[in-house]
C-alpha cells in the first residue's frame, strides 16, 4: 500500500508537524532539550535545512528560546544550519550540477542557454535558489540552483548564512507568540 501511496512526502511532512507539536508539549522532551542547551541549538540548526526535520528544529528552538538569550540562540542555530548547508553543498555542487547541465542544455537549446547565462539573468538563479532554501521546499533544489552559476565557497557561505539567519530569526520571533 505504501509503495502505491501518491502522497508519501506530504504524509511524512504532515506527520513531522504533528510529531513536533506533540513533542513540544511533552515535558520530558522539553527537559532534555533544555538540559542540552546550546548543543541542542546547534543540532537544531543542522536539521533545520531538511524539509522533514525543520518542524522538529523549530520546536527545539522554541523550547530553548525560553531559557537562552535569542541573539545567542540564533547565532548557534544559524551556525549549525550553515555547517549543514555547506557540507551538503560541497558534496552535491559538482556531482549534481554535472548531471543536470547536459539535460538542461539538451532541453533548453543554445539560444535559450545563451540568454540565461547573460549577466542580466544570472541573478535569477541566485534569487530562486535563495527563496527555495528559505522556503519549506526541499533544499536540494535551491542548492542546485545556487550551484548552477558556480558560486565560490565564500559566496555560498555568505549567502547561506544570511538566508539561515533570516529563517531562524523568524522562528525565534515566533517564540514571542508560541510557547511550547
C-alpha angles and dihedrals in degrees: 000000000000092000091056095042107117098204103050097137094043090049091051091047094050090046088051091054092048092047091048093051090048092049091047090061095041109101097209090055091050091048092049093049092046092048091053092049116169096010087058088052091053092048090048088054091050093054093038090086093062116088093217096043097042094089090055090048090050093051090047091052092046090053092047091048089072092064110021124065108258097234092053092043091050094050094049094045093045089050090055092048091048092050091050094045092048094048090049091045092052092051097045105030100084100026100049096036090054090053096045099045097066090049091047092048091048093051101037100043128216099285095053090042092054092050093051093049094057118107090250093064102031091084088059091071091051094050094045092046092049092049092050092049090050093046129073090255118111109288092220092077092050093048091049091052089050089049094053093074088047099240116203116241092254091052092048093049092051093047095043092047092052093047094046092047090054093048095046092042088056091053090048090048087056088057087077089064105026118060112181 
